[in-house]
Amino acid sequence: MIAKISSGKDTAGLIRYLFDTKKAKDHTDPHLVASWDGFAPDPGRTDDFTTTKKLLVADLDLHVKQARRLDRAPEQHVWHCSIRAAETDRHLSDEEWSDVARRVVAATGIAPDGDPDGCRWVAVRHAPDHIHIAATKVCGDLRTACHWNDYLTADRELAAIEKEYGLVQVVRGDRTAAKCPTRAEQEKARRAGHDKTARERLRATVRTAVAAATSTEEFVHLLNHTDGVLVEVVHFPSGDVRGYKFASEDTTTAAHEPVWFSGSELAPDLSFPKIRERLENIESQPTNQPGRRRPNPWHQATAAAERIPHRLDQPDDEASQAHLAAFGEALDALPLIAPQALRPQLREAAGAFERATRSRIRAEHHHARALRGAVRAVVREPAPRDGAVLAMFLDATILVVIAAARWHQLRHHDQQVAAAHQTLLHLQAAYDQAAAVPLAVLTQRRPPQQTVDRHIGHLRRAVPDHAEQIIEDPAFDAFTVTLAEAEAAGHDPEQLLQQAADQRALDDARRPARVLTWRIQRLSARSAPSARARAAQARSTAAQHIDAPVHTAVAVPVPQPPQARRR
């Protein structure tokens, strides 16, 4: 059940709307299901509708008029709460809706249980799936009702009602979600031929600009050069920046003025202080130096992303939240640099994960400087000549999203868990599409069977728990090619396999052969270690396995699209 609460100052207008069946075509059989004393006049059950309606309004406004004579009545004296059941819920009876209404007005403080001086209220039902509660905020002793935080208290009561009545239990948030577009905004977007409102389009554009910028000045510059977007910097009298305002050129008021949104009106993390904090925590990337090869930014970004699941397993929640926020920026930036065919899925993934980047836990952004810096470096790189580096990065993002869903689930962030699951569907679709060509190219270079058999032996010794699954994977041929080429470059296959597996457990991977293929490609891009270095690395790996603690993973069910299932 979902509650929507608002205030007003026209009791008669609200009652007129609730009982109207001419303008509101979806209103059928409007009638009272409950009232403050059980004896309120019901305009829906009388032959003289007009007179009964006036009597009902007069009864509701009685205490308001008395308080007004003493100059004690609030200006917004009308309290309106609509309560809607889920589409899949059964239709509740009038008696059940009456119980729901009484519990909600009691929980919110409009009419507490056992209080003879509670506010006057009525519950109107004019459709099978919802009711409206109309109340006046003046109590019988002429004091104004205390209904502070009424939305949260109503929502809490509705959660209990859902369990007791066996209804759909709605996924509830923590008040950190971006503001939903209003019905007026949705209608305006529909008339203009847009599938999304100006608020939603601006939110996506501003988030993308944040993900690409390295400073607040560059952020404003990028938006100033974005078609269809207006940006204005607001200053204090001292000249210091106070904040930003954003507008869409094709959305104006009746007076043809832009409809401006502050950053915080687009999303809680798009206010000027939040943007500035993130842009001040970007790690500078190494530049080209004579005689020294500059690290591949894609490899840097992939390595930073692969470390996030491990970070989320640590007890520092503020650091974990920072890594999720930085990862959200990486997803926001991907549509800028990905091939055209992948951009729709990547935009959907970024839009879905936006909800999973925030919670009540405050992010300490300095913990995620590495990923943020690597993403900016990738944005400034020429488009990759092949899709291997993009597929490599997308493979890492899938594991990050699975870990994010687990992290949020352990903290009961229900909306964020749902957002992560939705993100996963889009990322898996994009990854399958991005990986198809690079894997096919690798498969064409399949080594001789003798080499394949030798690498199977390396595989069974390095990752025995996953060896058979990897061998059965359709990407196994690409995996053997990658391992053979790494061996030809001077790397020890078994140590390389162990190192790739140690970076992150393969338990979450749908297709472990593909995961290892990309990891080995990235690791083998480094210079091959000397014999002495390989011996030291072997001793270090052995010591880690002896001392490593055992962790128990919490399984999170993750939906998979049909095309992504293993054969």
C-alpha positions as CSV (number, residue, x, y, z in Angstrom):
1,M,0.0,0.0,0.0
2,I,1.2,3.5,-0.8
3,A,0.1,6.7,1.0
4,K,0.2,10.2,-0.4
5,I,-0.3,13.1,2.0
6,S,-0.9,16.7,1.3
7,S,-2.4,19.8,3.0
8,G,-4.8,22.5,1.7
9,K,-7.3,25.1,2.8
10,D,-10.5,24.2,0.9
11,T,-12.5,21.6,2.7
12,A,-15.5,22.0,0.3
13,G,-13.3,21.7,-2.8
14,L,-11.8,18.4,-1.6
15,I,-15.2,16.9,-0.7
16,R,-16.5,18.0,-4.0
17,Y,-13.7,16.3,-5.8
18,L,-14.0,13.1,-3.8
19,F,-17.7,12.6,-4.6
20,D,-17.5,13.9,-8.2
21,T,-18.4,11.4,-10.9
22,K,-18.8,13.7,-13.9
23,K,-15.4,15.3,-14.4
24,A,-13.5,12.4,-12.7
25,K,-14.6,9.5,-15.0
26,D,-12.7,6.9,-12.9
27,H,-14.8,7.7,-9.8
28,T,-17.6,5.1,-9.3
29,D,-20.0,4.8,-6.4
30,P,-18.3,7.3,-4.1
31,H,-19.4,6.8,-0.4
32,L,-18.0,6.9,3.1
33,V,-16.4,3.9,4.7
34,A,-15.5,5.5,8.0
35,S,-15.7,8.8,9.9
36,W,-14.6,10.3,13.2
37,D,-17.7,9.2,15.0
38,G,-19.3,6.8,12.6
39,F,-22.3,9.1,12.1
40,A,-21.1,11.6,9.5
41,P,-23.6,12.5,6.7
42,D,-22.8,10.5,3.6
43,P,-23.5,12.4,0.3
44,G,-23.0,9.1,-1.6
45,R,-25.9,7.4,0.2
46,T,-28.6,10.1,0.0
47,D,-31.1,11.5,-2.5
48,D,-30.2,15.1,-1.7
49,F,-26.5,15.2,-2.6
50,T,-26.0,18.9,-2.5
51,T,-27.6,19.5,1.0
52,T,-25.8,16.4,2.5
53,K,-22.5,17.5,1.1
54,K,-22.9,21.0,2.7
55,L,-23.8,19.3,6.0
56,L,-20.7,17.2,5.8
57,V,-18.4,20.1,5.0
58,A,-20.0,22.1,7.9
59,D,-19.4,19.3,10.3
60,L,-15.8,18.9,9.2
61,D,-15.1,22.6,9.5
62,L,-16.9,23.1,12.9
63,H,-13.7,23.3,15.0
64,V,-11.8,25.2,12.3
65,K,-14.4,28.0,12.4
66,Q,-14.4,28.1,16.2
67,A,-10.6,28.3,16.2
68,R,-10.6,31.0,13.6
69,R,-12.7,33.3,15.8
70,L,-9.8,33.0,18.3
71,D,-7.3,33.5,15.6
72,R,-5.9,30.0,16.3
73,A,-6.8,28.1,13.1
74,P,-3.9,27.1,10.8
75,E,-4.0,28.5,7.2
76,Q,-3.6,25.0,5.7
77,H,-6.3,23.4,7.8
78,V,-7.1,20.5,5.5
79,W,-5.2,17.2,5.7
80,H,-5.6,14.8,2.7
81,C,-4.3,11.3,2.6
82,S,-4.9,8.8,-0.3
83,I,-4.1,5.1,0.3
84,R,-3.8,2.8,-2.7
85,A,-3.4,-0.9,-2.7
86,A,-1.1,-2.7,-5.2
87,E,-2.6,-3.8,-8.6
88,T,-2.2,-7.4,-7.7
89,D,-3.9,-7.1,-4.3
90,R,-7.4,-8.4,-3.8
91,H,-10.1,-5.8,-3.4
92,L,-10.7,-5.0,0.2
93,S,-14.2,-4.7,1.6
94,D,-15.6,-1.5,3.0
95,E,-15.1,-2.8,6.5
96,E,-11.4,-3.6,5.8
97,W,-10.8,-0.1,4.3
98,S,-12.5,1.4,7.4
99,D,-10.0,-0.4,9.6
100,V,-7.1,0.8,7.5
101,A,-8.4,4.4,7.7
102,R,-8.8,4.3,11.5
103,R,-5.3,2.9,12.0
104,V,-3.7,5.5,9.7
105,V,-5.4,8.6,11.3
106,A,-4.4,7.2,14.7
107,A,-0.8,6.5,13.7
108,T,-0.3,9.9,12.2
109,G,-1.7,11.9,15.1
110,I,-4.8,13.2,13.3
111,A,-7.1,11.2,15.6
112,P,-5.1,9.2,18.2
113,D,-6.8,6.1,19.7
114,G,-8.8,7.0,22.9
115,D,-8.6,10.8,22.3
116,P,-12.1,12.3,22.4
117,D,-10.8,15.6,21.1
118,G,-9.2,14.1,17.9
119,C,-9.7,15.8,14.6
120,R,-12.7,15.3,12.5
121,W,-12.2,13.1,9.4
122,V,-13.9,11.0,6.9
123,A,-12.7,8.2,4.6
124,V,-14.2,8.1,1.1
125,R,-14.1,5.2,-1.3
126,H,-14.8,5.9,-5.0
127,A,-12.8,3.1,-6.6
128,P,-12.1,-0.6,-5.7
129,D,-8.4,-0.1,-5.0
130,H,-8.0,3.0,-2.9
131,I,-9.6,5.4,-0.4
132,H,-9.1,9.1,0.5
133,I,-9.0,10.4,4.0
134,A,-10.1,14.0,4.4
135,A,-9.6,15.6,7.8
136,T,-9.4,19.1,9.3
137,K,-6.4,19.8,11.5
138,V,-8.2,21.5,14.5
139,C,-8.9,19.2,17.5
140,G,-12.0,19.4,19.7
141,D,-10.1,21.5,22.3
142,L,-9.2,23.9,19.4
143,R,-5.5,23.1,19.4
144,T,-3.8,22.2,16.0
145,A,-3.1,18.5,15.5
146,C,0.5,17.4,15.8
147,H,1.0,15.2,12.8
148,W,4.8,15.7,12.3
149,N,6.4,13.1,10.1
150,D,3.0,11.8,9.1
151,Y,4.2,10.2,5.9
152,L,6.7,8.0,7.7
153,T,4.3,7.0,10.4
154,A,1.5,6.3,7.9
155,D,4.0,4.2,5.8
156,R,5.1,2.3,8.9
157,E,1.5,1.5,9.8
158,L,0.7,0.4,6.2
159,A,3.7,-2.0,6.3
160,A,2.1,-3.7,9.3
161,I,-1.3,-3.7,7.6
162,E,0.2,-5.4,4.5
163,K,1.5,-8.3,6.6
164,E,-1.7,-8.7,8.6
165,Y,-4.0,-8.6,5.5
166,G,-1.7,-10.8,3.3
167,L,-1.2,-8.0,0.8
168,V,1.8,-7.2,-1.4
169,Q,4.6,-5.9,0.8
170,V,5.8,-2.7,-1.0
171,V,9.6,-2.1,-1.3
172,R,10.1,0.9,1.0
173,G,12.9,3.4,0.8
174,D,15.0,5.4,3.2
175,R,14.1,8.9,1.9
176,T,17.3,9.2,-0.1
177,A,15.7,8.6,-3.5
178,A,15.5,11.3,-6.1
179,K,12.2,13.1,-6.3
180,C,9.7,11.5,-8.6
181,P,8.3,13.7,-11.4
182,T,4.8,15.2,-10.7
183,R,1.8,14.3,-12.7
184,A,1.9,17.7,-14.3
185,E,5.5,17.2,-15.4
186,Q,4.6,13.8,-16.9
187,E,1.7,15.3,-18.8
188,K,3.8,18.1,-20.2
189,A,6.5,15.6,-21.3
190,R,3.8,13.4,-23.0
191,R,2.4,16.4,-24.9
192,A,5.9,17.4,-26.0
193,G,6.6,13.8,-27.3
194,H,9.2,12.9,-24.7
195,D,9.2,9.5,-22.9
196,K,10.8,11.1,-19.8
197,T,10.2,14.4,-18.0
198,A,12.5,17.4,-18.0
199,R,13.5,16.6,-14.4
200,E,14.5,13.0,-15.4
201,R,16.4,14.1,-18.5
202,L,18.3,16.8,-16.7
203,R,19.2,14.4,-13.9
204,A,20.8,12.0,-16.3
205,T,22.6,14.8,-18.2
206,V,24.0,16.4,-15.0
207,R,25.1,13.0,-13.6
208,T,27.0,12.3,-16.9
209,A,28.7,15.7,-16.7
210,V,29.8,15.0,-13.1
211,A,31.2,11.7,-14.2
212,A,33.2,13.3,-17.0
213,A,34.4,16.4,-15.2
214,T,37.6,16.8,-13.1
215,S,36.6,20.2,-11.5
216,T,33.5,22.3,-10.9
217,E,34.7,24.7,-13.6
218,E,34.9,21.9,-16.2
219,F,31.5,20.6,-15.0
220,V,29.8,23.9,-15.8
221,H,31.7,24.2,-19.1
222,L,30.5,20.7,-20.2
223,L,26.9,21.6,-19.5
224,N,27.2,25.0,-21.2
225,H,28.2,23.1,-24.4
226,T,25.4,20.4,-24.1
227,D,22.6,20.9,-26.5
228,G,19.2,21.7,-25.0
229,V,20.5,22.3,-21.5
230,L,20.7,25.6,-19.6
231,V,22.9,26.0,-16.5
232,E,23.2,29.0,-14.2
233,V,25.6,29.5,-11.4
234,V,24.1,31.1,-8.3
235,H,26.4,33.3,-6.1
236,F,26.3,34.7,-2.6
237,P,26.6,38.5,-2.2
238,S,30.2,37.8,-1.4
239,G,30.8,36.3,-4.9
240,D,31.2,32.7,-3.6
241,V,29.3,30.0,-5.5
242,R,26.0,29.2,-3.8
243,G,24.8,26.5,-6.1
244,Y,23.6,25.6,-9.6
245,K,20.3,25.8,-11.5
246,F,19.5,23.6,-14.5
247,A,16.7,23.8,-17.1
248,S,15.8,22.2,-20.4
249,E,15.4,24.6,-23.3
250,D,12.3,22.8,-24.6
251,T,10.4,23.0,-21.2
252,T,9.1,26.5,-20.3
253,T,6.3,28.1,-18.3
254,A,3.2,29.7,-19.7
255,A,5.2,33.0,-19.8
256,H,7.9,31.2,-21.9
257,E,10.4,31.2,-19.0
258,P,12.7,28.2,-18.4
259,V,11.6,25.8,-15.6
260,W,14.6,25.8,-13.4
261,F,15.6,22.9,-11.0
262,S,18.3,23.2,-8.3
263,G,20.7,20.3,-8.1
264,S,19.2,19.0,-5.0
265,E,15.7,19.0,-6.7
266,L,17.1,16.6,-9.3
267,A,18.8,14.3,-6.8
268,P,20.1,14.5,-3.2
269,D,23.7,14.0,-4.4
270,L,23.6,16.7,-7.1
271,S,23.7,19.7,-4.9
272,F,26.7,22.0,-5.3
273,P,28.4,20.9,-2.0
274,K,28.0,17.2,-2.9
275,I,29.2,17.7,-6.5
276,R,32.2,19.7,-5.3
277,E,33.1,17.1,-2.7
278,R,33.2,14.4,-5.3
279,L,35.2,16.4,-7.8
280,E,37.8,17.3,-5.2
281,N,38.5,13.6,-4.6
282,I,39.9,12.5,-8.0
283,E,43.2,10.8,-8.1
284,S,45.5,12.2,-10.8
285,Q,46.6,9.7,-13.4
286,P,50.2,9.2,-14.5
287,T,51.3,10.9,-17.7
288,N,53.6,9.7,-20.5
289,Q,57.3,9.8,-19.4
290,P,60.4,9.0,-21.6
291,G,61.3,5.4,-21.3
292,R,58.2,4.5,-19.2
293,R,55.0,3.1,-20.6
294,R,51.8,4.8,-19.3
295,P,49.3,2.4,-17.7
296,N,46.3,1.6,-19.8
297,P,43.4,3.6,-18.3
298,W,40.9,0.8,-19.1
299,H,43.1,-1.6,-17.1
300,Q,43.3,0.9,-14.3
301,A,39.6,1.3,-14.2
302,T,39.0,-2.4,-14.3
303,A,41.4,-3.1,-11.5
304,A,39.8,-0.4,-9.3
305,A,36.3,-1.8,-10.0
306,E,37.5,-5.4,-9.2
307,R,38.6,-4.2,-5.8
308,I,35.2,-2.9,-4.9
309,P,33.6,-6.2,-3.9
310,H,36.5,-6.7,-1.4
311,R,36.0,-3.2,-0.1
312,L,32.3,-3.9,0.5
313,D,33.2,-6.8,2.7
314,Q,35.0,-4.5,5.1
315,P,33.3,-3.0,8.2
316,D,33.9,0.6,7.1
317,D,30.4,1.5,5.7
318,E,31.3,5.1,4.9
319,A,34.1,3.9,2.6
320,S,31.8,1.3,1.0
321,Q,29.2,3.9,0.3
322,A,31.9,6.1,-1.4
323,H,33.0,3.2,-3.6
324,L,29.3,2.6,-4.7
325,A,29.0,6.3,-5.5
326,A,32.2,6.3,-7.6
327,F,31.0,3.1,-9.3
328,G,27.8,4.9,-10.2
329,E,29.8,7.6,-11.9
330,A,31.6,5.0,-13.9
331,L,28.3,3.6,-15.2
332,D,27.2,7.2,-15.9
333,A,30.3,7.7,-18.1
334,L,30.1,4.5,-20.1
335,P,27.5,5.7,-22.6
336,L,29.9,8.5,-23.6
337,I,32.6,6.0,-24.8
338,A,30.7,2.8,-25.6
339,P,29.7,1.8,-29.2
340,Q,26.4,3.2,-30.3
341,A,24.7,-0.3,-30.2
342,L,25.5,-0.7,-26.5
343,R,24.4,2.8,-25.3
344,P,20.7,2.1,-24.7
345,Q,21.4,-0.8,-22.3
346,L,24.2,1.1,-20.6
347,R,22.0,4.2,-20.1
348,E,19.3,2.0,-18.6
349,A,21.9,0.4,-16.3
350,A,23.2,3.8,-15.2
351,G,19.7,5.1,-14.5
352,A,18.8,2.0,-12.5
353,F,21.9,2.0,-10.4
354,E,21.5,5.7,-9.5
355,R,19.2,4.6,-6.7
356,A,21.8,2.2,-5.4
357,T,24.5,4.8,-5.1
358,R,22.8,6.5,-2.0
359,S,21.7,5.5,1.4
360,R,21.5,7.0,4.9
361,I,25.2,6.2,5.2
362,R,27.3,9.2,4.4
363,A,30.0,8.5,1.8
364,E,33.6,9.5,2.6
365,H,34.6,10.1,-1.0
366,H,38.4,10.2,-0.5
367,H,38.3,6.4,-0.3
368,A,37.3,6.1,-4.0
369,R,39.8,8.5,-5.6
370,A,41.4,5.7,-7.7
371,L,38.3,4.6,-9.6
372,R,37.1,8.2,-10.0
373,G,40.5,9.2,-11.5
374,A,40.6,6.1,-13.8
375,V,37.1,6.8,-15.2
376,R,38.1,10.4,-16.1
377,A,41.2,9.1,-17.8
378,V,39.1,6.6,-19.8
379,V,36.7,9.3,-20.9
380,R,39.6,11.3,-22.4
381,E,41.1,8.3,-24.2
382,P,40.4,7.6,-27.9
383,A,37.7,5.1,-28.5
384,P,39.1,1.5,-28.1
385,R,40.0,-0.2,-31.4
386,D,38.5,-3.5,-30.2
387,G,35.8,-4.4,-27.7
388,A,38.0,-6.4,-25.5
389,V,38.8,-3.7,-23.0
390,L,35.1,-2.7,-22.7
391,A,34.1,-6.3,-22.3
392,M,36.8,-6.7,-19.6
393,F,35.4,-3.7,-17.7
394,L,31.8,-4.7,-18.1
395,D,32.7,-8.2,-16.7
396,A,34.0,-6.5,-13.6
397,T,31.0,-4.3,-13.3
398,I,28.7,-7.3,-13.1
399,L,30.5,-8.6,-10.1
400,V,30.4,-5.2,-8.5
401,V,26.6,-5.0,-8.9
402,I,26.2,-8.4,-7.4
403,A,28.3,-7.4,-4.4
404,A,26.4,-4.1,-4.1
405,A,23.1,-6.0,-3.9
406,R,24.5,-8.2,-1.2
407,W,25.8,-5.2,0.7
408,H,22.5,-3.3,0.6
409,Q,20.5,-6.4,1.5
410,L,22.5,-6.9,4.7
411,R,21.6,-3.4,5.6
412,H,17.9,-3.7,4.7
413,H,18.1,-1.1,1.9
414,D,15.2,-2.7,-0.1
415,Q,14.9,-0.1,-2.9
416,Q,18.7,-0.2,-3.5
417,V,18.6,-4.0,-3.7
418,A,15.8,-3.8,-6.3
419,A,17.8,-1.2,-8.2
420,A,20.9,-3.4,-8.2
421,H,19.0,-6.3,-9.6
422,Q,17.5,-4.2,-12.3
423,T,20.9,-2.8,-13.2
424,L,22.3,-6.4,-13.5
425,L,19.8,-7.3,-16.2
426,H,20.9,-4.4,-18.4
427,L,24.6,-4.9,-17.7
428,Q,24.5,-8.6,-18.6
429,A,22.7,-7.8,-21.8
430,A,25.3,-5.1,-22.7
431,Y,28.2,-7.4,-21.7
432,D,27.0,-10.4,-23.8
433,Q,26.8,-8.1,-26.8
434,A,30.2,-6.5,-26.1
435,A,32.0,-9.7,-25.5
436,A,30.7,-11.6,-28.5
437,V,33.1,-10.3,-31.1
438,P,36.4,-10.3,-29.0
439,L,35.7,-13.8,-27.8
440,A,35.0,-15.0,-31.4
441,V,38.3,-13.5,-32.6
442,L,40.2,-15.2,-29.8
443,T,38.5,-18.6,-30.5
444,Q,39.8,-18.5,-34.1
445,R,43.4,-18.7,-32.7
446,R,42.8,-21.9,-30.7
447,P,46.1,-23.6,-29.9
448,P,46.9,-27.3,-30.5
449,Q,45.2,-29.9,-28.4
450,Q,48.4,-30.7,-26.7
451,T,48.7,-27.2,-25.4
452,V,45.0,-27.2,-24.4
453,D,45.5,-30.4,-22.4
454,R,48.5,-28.9,-20.6
455,H,46.6,-25.8,-19.7
456,I,43.7,-27.9,-18.4
457,G,46.3,-29.4,-16.0
458,H,47.3,-25.9,-14.9
459,L,43.7,-25.0,-14.4
460,R,42.9,-28.1,-12.2
461,R,45.8,-27.3,-10.0
462,A,45.3,-23.5,-9.7
463,V,41.4,-23.4,-9.4
464,P,40.3,-27.0,-8.7
465,D,36.8,-25.9,-7.4
466,H,35.9,-24.3,-10.7
467,A,38.0,-26.2,-13.2
468,E,35.1,-28.4,-14.6
469,Q,32.8,-25.4,-14.9
470,I,35.4,-23.5,-16.8
471,I,36.1,-26.4,-19.2
472,E,32.4,-26.7,-20.0
473,D,32.1,-22.9,-20.5
474,P,31.5,-21.9,-24.2
475,A,34.3,-19.4,-23.8
476,F,36.9,-22.0,-22.8
477,D,38.6,-21.9,-26.2
478,A,39.1,-18.1,-25.8
479,F,40.4,-18.7,-22.3
480,T,43.1,-21.2,-23.6
481,V,44.2,-18.8,-26.3
482,T,44.7,-16.1,-23.8
483,L,46.6,-18.3,-21.5
484,A,48.8,-19.7,-24.3
485,E,49.6,-16.1,-25.5
486,A,50.5,-15.1,-21.9
487,E,52.8,-18.1,-21.6
488,A,54.4,-17.2,-24.9
489,A,55.1,-13.6,-23.5
490,G,57.0,-15.2,-20.7
491,H,54.4,-15.5,-17.9
492,D,54.0,-18.7,-15.8
493,P,50.5,-20.0,-16.7
494,E,49.8,-21.6,-13.3
495,Q,50.9,-18.6,-11.3
496,L,49.0,-16.2,-13.7
497,L,45.9,-18.3,-13.2
498,Q,46.3,-18.3,-9.4
499,Q,46.8,-14.6,-9.4
500,A,43.7,-14.0,-11.6
501,A,41.6,-16.2,-9.3
502,D,42.9,-14.6,-6.1
503,Q,41.8,-11.1,-7.3
504,R,38.2,-12.1,-6.7
505,A,36.5,-15.4,-5.9
506,L,34.7,-16.9,-8.9
507,D,31.6,-18.0,-7.0
508,D,29.6,-15.0,-8.3
509,A,30.6,-15.5,-11.9
510,R,28.0,-16.9,-14.3
511,R,30.7,-17.7,-16.9
512,P,34.1,-18.1,-15.1
513,A,36.0,-18.8,-18.3
514,R,35.1,-15.3,-19.6
515,V,36.0,-13.8,-16.3
516,L,39.5,-15.4,-16.3
517,T,40.0,-14.6,-19.9
518,W,39.7,-10.8,-19.3
519,R,41.7,-10.9,-16.1
520,I,44.6,-12.9,-17.7
521,Q,44.6,-10.5,-20.6
522,R,44.9,-7.5,-18.3
523,L,47.6,-9.2,-16.1
524,S,49.6,-10.4,-19.0
525,A,49.7,-6.9,-20.5
526,R,52.4,-6.2,-17.8
527,S,56.0,-7.2,-18.4
528,A,56.7,-10.8,-17.6
529,P,58.4,-11.3,-14.2
530,S,61.9,-12.6,-14.0
531,A,62.7,-16.1,-12.6
532,R,63.6,-14.6,-9.2
533,A,60.4,-12.5,-9.1
534,R,58.3,-15.6,-10.0
535,A,59.9,-17.6,-7.2
536,A,59.2,-14.8,-4.7
537,Q,55.6,-14.5,-5.9
538,A,55.0,-18.2,-5.5
539,R,56.3,-18.1,-1.9
540,S,54.0,-15.1,-1.2
541,T,51.0,-16.8,-2.7
542,A,51.6,-20.0,-0.6
543,A,51.9,-17.9,2.6
544,Q,48.6,-16.1,1.8
545,H,46.8,-19.4,1.4
546,I,48.1,-20.7,4.7
547,D,47.1,-17.5,6.6
548,A,43.9,-16.6,4.8
549,P,40.8,-16.5,7.0
550,V,37.6,-18.3,5.8
551,H,34.7,-16.0,5.1
552,T,31.1,-17.2,4.7
553,A,29.3,-15.5,1.8
554,V,25.6,-14.6,2.0
555,A,23.8,-15.6,-1.2
556,V,21.7,-13.0,-2.9
557,P,19.2,-14.3,-5.6
558,V,20.0,-12.4,-8.8
559,P,17.7,-12.5,-11.8
560,Q,19.2,-13.5,-15.1
561,P,17.8,-12.8,-18.6
562,P,17.0,-16.0,-20.5
563,Q,19.7,-15.4,-23.1
564,A,22.4,-15.2,-20.4
565,R,22.0,-18.7,-18.9
566,R,24.6,-21.3,-19.2
567,R,24.1,-24.1,-21.7
